[in-house]
């Protein structure tokens, strides 16, 4: 079974927010690497491709067996992708956060 993976508007906004944050951090760093923000977003997008083939292998993110979290490692930390398996063929990504953020918004 192959699932269609769909990003919500909020999840797309999260990607922009994370790119902007990483870009600013790298601009203000004495050894800034402006490739890092692009690599981070690409790591998240690549990680989300995994959901097309095996979304149930991710940890549960709620009391529902259909709400789950995907961990995307990146550097010393990484990202957490909150998603819901909506149908037998569709996964909906609701939010993305950095692992050091306090919670989903």
Secondary structure, DSSP 4 states (H G I P E B T S, - for coil): --PEEEE-HHHHHHHHHHHHHHHHHHHTSTT--TTHHHHHHHHHHHHHHTHHHHGGGSEE-SSSTTEEEEEEEETTEEEEEEEEEEETTEEEEEEEEETTSSS--
